[in-house]
Amino acid sequence: MKKLSFLVLTAIGTSFLIASCAHEEEQTCNEEQVRVEPKKGNEFDQALASELGADDYGMRHYVIAFLKKGPNQDQSEEEVRRLQRAHMDNIGKLAEQRKLVVAGPFMDDTELRGIYIFDVETVEEAEELTKTDPAIKAGRLVMELHPWYGSAALIKTAEIHKTVSKKEI
């Protein structure tokens, strides 16, 4: 079998994670193959890492959602405004419940409308949360859900956002 090797270089702050993985019939990535460059800058904070549920790389599991145009786009302008307001209110509710870490629209006009990053363990949990969105219920939006691995610090986004926004959406 042909063997394919690759390197993954991920910047996290000013630190870099370098992983070397081999690929034959299925991808393997053994601990012996992962090297981490010495950390420079901010010192490790065990209490914060524990609070955020971070692993040794400062990462954790989430579920990411891609919001896409749904099959029902024929609502009146008034109904579209009402659904958008209800959609935004639902985002706020999920953020207050600490289930939604990041949400935002894409800035181009394509089928892909926005993203959510849910702080849940499973796609099934995220799917239940998406059912609370009035725009999804109305078929104006649909969501594509995927397990995702990202910085544990994302959990602090909503808290920090409150300190940098002058207006509410």
Secondary structure by P-SEA (a helix, b strand, c coil): cbbbbbbbbbbcccbbbbbbbbbccbbbbccccccccccccccccaaaaaaaccccccbbbbbbbbbcccccccccaaaaaaaaaaaaaaaaaaaaaccccbbbbbcccccccbbbbbccccaaaaaaaaaaccccccccbbbbbbbbbccccccaaaaaaaacccccc
